[in-house]
């Protein structure tokens, strides 16, 4: 692994601590592979679902968040089914619930730079 690549566990820890410091809330719903597990963010704002986002590589050599899964208006059942399918195909997956203003932007600024 290249020296400049941070582990998933470290990135998740930073996100959880930074969210708390900013007055938000982040919790690990599913703990994945500590070294290289894919990170999904279940974005909320004041308890309202804003979507599910996956940390993916970009063309500039960094990372960004891409929307994935069902739209928030499809309901909790659709989200639960999507997460179940993803976990079956990728047991190393991390799922983080992040409840803070503009959660996608906050997560990107924290763990994608």
Phi, psi and omega in degrees: 000134179300148183295334184272002181265123180273149181285157177299318180299319178295314180299317179296317178301317178296317180298315180298313181293319181293322178297316179297319180294332181269004179088010179260193182220130175224136177220147178275112178277321179223125179268125181256200179296128185295331184272309190220025179294144176294142181250122173251138177248121172268101188275130176227159171220115184054041177083354181268129179296132176241003177122174180243135185228140181248135176282118183230153176292147175250177184284348181269005180091003178252211180225160175212172174255135178240136177298143177213166177076186182287155175295150181304329182286354178282346175097168183296323182297317178297319178296314180300319179294319179298313181298319178300315178298316180297319180292326177295320182275340181218087182291351179271004185291137172260141172231121183242127173269124183235113180247100182198158178302133178050058187302320181298312179297316180301312180296318180297316179295330184277316189235010179246349183293000000 
